[in-house]
């Protein structure tokens, strides 16, 4: 990943994020849009064969767009960690149920003895 700052002023930030696509940009955009300080957050990929999306952030009032973007990235990290630990727990629970169901089933040969 490489980031190029294309525009930066008091309330606006425009970045080119080389090497990323819809997956990353969509997650960041959705988190940004939950913030009340955001006036506009969006991205576009000018050419489908070039992985160089443009991310645009515009804030309200005195909020700096880079600060709001930083907070959004931290929230994405937190959500990813929550997902990871929840998935880990679900897999452990599933494995323990699989093991107990296998142990509960007796062999037909054992029943005849």
TAMOGI-V441332 format. One line per field, one symbol per residue. phi: phi as a letter, one per 30 degrees, with the letter a starting at -180 (. if undefined). A space follows every 10 residues. Layout:
phi->???
//
This chain:
phi->.bccdcabbe bbbbbccdjc bdeddddded deddddddca babbcebdcc dbdccbbbcc icdddddddd dddddddddd dddedddedd dddddddddd dddddcdedd ddd
//
